[in-house]
């Protein structure tokens, strides 16, 4: 069985922390690469953009030269280009780095900033901003944190270490603690461990709890309460999408500021008022590369606990 040739290095650098698109030319009797690319995007949202890229000479072959009309078509060859990046609203909160060595980086992500590019959030993501700001093109997330959740996010600095750090989370060798502010219910017996089956359908905003074998587990503790609110410590043993938000809602104490549970709302994506009161507070683990024992703690606080009127009236 013939092996495919290795993928050549990209001739293009990242742009604002975003990798160029790489396409492999398929088998076919196309007169040149540009004709194939126009056909590939014909009738779609990217048709005009591809035509402009070709006209400007911004689609490149592996040798770093632009694709031109009449260039030979070679099935299996690669081309690269940068998509036009639309302007995105700047998330107006700092993204401090708490720790960095040759292998690992830990950032303290604000609310409303996505961890990685997805949908309409591309350059305004923790990954793109840190790559661009720090000159670390190979930076890669070891795990993900919801856009609406603030707190600690880990990244691997080198591609060679990526699997080791991602494996920490896959193998549940990281102790994670979260804090949340939610209504206080004196009838709710805590602490308790919540187990259920959570399923998230692609394209559907809210995850669901369904009958069946549990695949999600969260330990919930009440740290303090006052004025009808509780401050909770949440310790997830698993990492299902929206797990803590789903479990708190199921207990009858949905997290303050949640636009999905118990009801799906449609907030303006540029509205930074009343952030979700959920914080990834601590990460604790043994570094699989250096062997160091790490414990990181977010410096952020949850505003609704410290200043409820200010959170409710935040601009």
C-alpha positions in Angstrom: 0.0 0.0 0.0 1.6 3.3 -1.1 2.0 5.9 1.5 1.0 9.5 0.9 3.7 12.0 0.7 4.2 14.1 3.9 2.3 17.4 4.0 4.8 20.2 3.2 5.2 23.1 5.6 2.9 26.1 5.0 4.4 28.8 2.9 2.3 31.4 4.7 2.6 32.6 8.3 -0.3 32.9 10.6 -2.4 36.1 10.3 -3.5 37.5 13.7 -2.9 34.1 15.2 -5.0 32.3 12.6 -3.5 29.5 10.4 -4.0 29.7 6.7 -6.4 27.3 5.0 -4.8 24.3 3.4 -6.4 22.4 0.6 -5.3 19.2 -1.2 -6.1 19.2 -4.9 -8.3 16.1 -5.7 -8.0 13.7 -8.7 -9.6 15.3 -11.8 -8.9 16.7 -15.2 -8.8 20.4 -14.3 -6.9 22.7 -16.6 -5.3 24.5 -13.6 -5.6 24.9 -9.8 -7.5 28.2 -10.1 -10.3 26.6 -12.3 -10.7 23.9 -9.7 -10.9 26.3 -6.8 -13.5 28.5 -8.5 -15.5 25.4 -9.2 -15.2 24.2 -5.6 -16.6 27.4 -4.2 -19.1 28.1 -7.0 -22.5 29.0 -5.7 -21.4 29.2 -2.1 -20.8 32.1 0.2 -17.0 31.9 -0.5 -17.3 32.1 -4.3 -16.6 35.8 -4.5 -13.9 35.7 -1.9 -12.0 32.9 -3.7 -12.3 34.8 -7.0 -10.7 37.9 -5.3 -8.0 35.8 -3.7 -7.0 34.3 -7.1 -7.1 37.7 -8.8 -4.9 39.2 -6.1 -2.4 36.3 -6.3 -3.1 35.3 -2.7 -3.4 31.6 -3.2 -0.1 29.9 -2.9 1.5 26.6 -3.8 4.0 24.7 -1.6 6.9 26.6 -3.2 5.5 29.9 -2.0 4.6 31.2 -5.4 1.0 32.4 -6.2 -1.3 30.2 -8.2 -1.6 31.6 -11.7 -3.8 30.8 -14.7 -2.3 28.1 -16.8 -0.3 26.5 -13.9 -0.2 22.8 -14.2 -2.8 20.9 -12.2 -1.3 18.2 -10.0 -3.6 16.0 -8.1 -2.5 15.6 -4.5 -0.7 18.9 -4.4 -1.5 21.5 -1.7 -2.5 25.1 -1.9 -2.8 27.6 1.0 -4.6 30.9 1.4 -5.9 33.1 4.2 -9.6 33.7 4.4 -10.7 37.3 4.6 -11.2 37.9 8.4 -14.2 40.2 9.1 -13.8 42.8 11.8 -14.9 41.4 15.2 -16.0 43.4 18.2 -13.1 43.6 20.7 -13.8 41.8 23.9 -13.0 44.6 26.3 -11.4 42.6 29.2 -7.8 41.7 29.8 -6.4 38.2 29.2 -3.5 37.8 31.7 -1.0 35.0 31.5 -0.5 33.4 34.9 2.3 31.0 34.0 4.5 30.2 31.1 7.5 27.9 30.6 8.9 26.2 27.5 6.1 23.7 27.4 3.0 25.1 29.2 1.0 28.3 29.3 -1.9 29.1 31.7 -4.1 32.1 31.0 -6.9 33.6 33.1 -9.7 34.0 30.5 -12.4 36.7 30.9 -16.1 36.1 30.4 -17.3 36.5 26.7 -14.0 35.4 25.2 -14.0 32.1 23.3 -11.1 29.7 23.9 -10.6 28.8 20.2 -11.9 30.1 16.8 -15.4 29.0 16.0 -18.3 30.6 14.1 -18.2 34.3 14.3 -15.5 34.3 17.0 -12.1 33.9 15.2 -9.5 36.6 16.0 -11.2 37.5 19.2 -10.4 34.2 20.9 -7.9 33.4 23.6 -5.9 31.1 21.3 -5.5 33.7 18.5 -4.8 36.6 20.8 -2.1 34.7 22.7 -0.4 33.4 19.6 -0.3 36.8 18.1 0.6 38.8 21.2 3.3 36.4 22.4 4.7 35.2 19.0 3.8 31.5 19.8 2.4 30.2 16.5 2.3 26.6 17.7 0.3 27.3 20.8 -2.6 24.8 21.2 -5.4 24.4 23.8 -5.1 21.5 26.2 -8.8 21.8 26.9 -11.7 24.3 26.3 -13.7 26.6 28.4 -17.1 28.0 27.3 -17.0 31.5 25.9 -19.3 32.7 28.7 -17.3 31.1 31.5 -14.2 32.9 33.0 -11.1 31.4 34.5 -8.2 29.2 33.9 -7.3 27.7 30.5 -4.2 25.7 29.7 -2.2 25.6 26.4 0.7 23.6 25.2 3.5 25.7 23.7 5.1 23.0 21.5 3.4 20.5 19.1 5.5 17.7 20.6 3.8 18.3 24.0 0.3 18.7 22.9 -0.8 15.1 23.3 0.6 14.9 26.8 -1.3 17.9 28.1 -4.5 17.0 26.3 -4.2 13.5 27.8 -4.3 15.0 31.3 -7.9 16.1 30.7 -8.9 13.0 28.7 -7.6 10.7 31.4 -9.1 12.9 34.2 -5.7 13.5 35.8 -6.5 17.2 36.5 -8.4 18.3 39.5 -10.6 21.2 38.5 -12.7 23.4 40.8 -15.2 26.0 39.7 -17.1 28.7 41.6 -20.6 29.8 40.8 -23.2 32.3 42.2 -26.8 31.0 42.0 -30.0 31.3 44.0 -29.9 29.9 47.6 -32.5 27.2 48.4 -32.5 26.2 52.1 -34.4 23.0 51.2 -31.6 21.8 48.8 -29.4 19.3 50.7 -25.7 20.0 50.0 -23.1 18.8 49.5 -24.1 16.2 47.0 -22.8 14.5 43.8 -25.0 14.9 40.7 -24.8 12.2 38.1 -26.8 12.1 34.9 -26.6 11.5 31.1 -26.0 14.7 29.2 -26.2 14.8 25.4 -25.5 17.9 23.2 -26.8 17.9 19.7 -24.8 19.8 17.1 -26.6 23.0 16.1 -28.8 23.0 19.2 -27.8 25.5 21.9 -28.9 23.7 25.0 -27.7 20.3 26.2 -30.2 17.8 27.5 -30.4 15.3 30.4 -31.6 12.0 29.0 -32.4 8.6 30.5 -29.6 6.2 30.4 -26.2 5.4 31.8 -24.7 8.6 33.4 -21.8 10.2 31.6 -21.5 13.3 33.6 -20.7 13.8 37.3 -20.4 17.0 39.4 -19.9 17.5 43.1 -21.7 20.6 44.4 -21.0 22.3 47.7 -22.4 25.5 49.3 -19.6 27.7 50.5 -21.8 30.6 51.8 -25.1 32.3 51.4 -26.6 35.7 51.9 -29.5 37.8 50.5 -31.0 34.9 48.7 -27.9 33.9 46.8 -25.4 31.1 47.3 -21.8 30.8 46.5 -21.0 27.3 45.3 -17.9 25.2 44.8 -18.4 22.9 41.8 -16.0 20.0 41.2 -16.6 18.1 37.9 -15.3 14.6 37.5 -16.2 14.6 33.8 -16.2 17.3 31.1 -19.5 17.2 29.2 -20.5 20.4 27.3 -22.4 22.8 29.7 -22.2 20.1 32.4 -22.1 22.4 35.5 -24.7 24.7 34.1 -27.0 21.7 33.3 -26.5 20.2 36.8 -27.1 23.4 38.7 -30.3 24.0 36.7 -31.4 20.5 37.4 -31.0 21.2 41.1 -33.3 24.2 40.8 -30.6 26.8 41.3 -29.5 27.9 37.8 -26.3 30.0 37.7 -26.9 33.7 37.5 -26.5 35.3 34.1 -27.0 32.0 32.2 -28.7 32.7 28.8 -29.5 29.0 28.1 -30.6 27.4 31.4 -33.4 27.3 32.3 -34.6 29.2 29.2 -32.8 29.9 26.0 -32.5 33.6 25.5 -31.1 35.6 22.5 -28.7 38.1 24.0 -26.8 40.6 21.7 -23.3 39.0 21.2 -21.8 42.5 21.9 -23.7 42.9 25.2 -21.3 42.3 28.0 -23.7 43.0 30.8 -24.4 40.5 33.5 -21.8 37.9 32.7 -22.4 34.3 33.6 -21.4 33.8 37.2 -19.3 30.8 36.7 -15.5 30.8 37.2 -12.9 28.1 36.6 -11.1 28.8 39.9 -8.3 26.1 40.2 -6.4 23.6 38.2 -4.1 21.1 40.0 -2.0 18.3 38.3 1.4 16.8 37.8 3.0 18.1 34.7 3.4 15.2 32.3 6.5 16.8 30.6 8.5 18.3 33.4 7.2 16.3 36.4 6.4 19.5 38.4 3.4 19.6 40.6 1.2 22.5 39.6 -1.6 24.3 41.3 -3.0 27.4 39.6 -5.7 29.7 40.9 -7.7 32.4 39.0 -7.3 35.9 40.3 -10.9 36.8 39.1 -13.9 37.2 41.3 -17.6 36.8 40.6 -19.2 40.2 40.6 -22.7 39.2 41.6 -21.4 37.8 44.9 -19.2 40.9 45.7 -21.5 43.5 44.3 -24.9 42.3 43.2 -26.3 45.8 42.4 -23.2 46.6 40.3 -23.6 43.3 38.4 -27.3 43.9 37.8 -26.6 47.5 36.6 -23.3 46.8 34.8 -22.9 48.7 31.5 
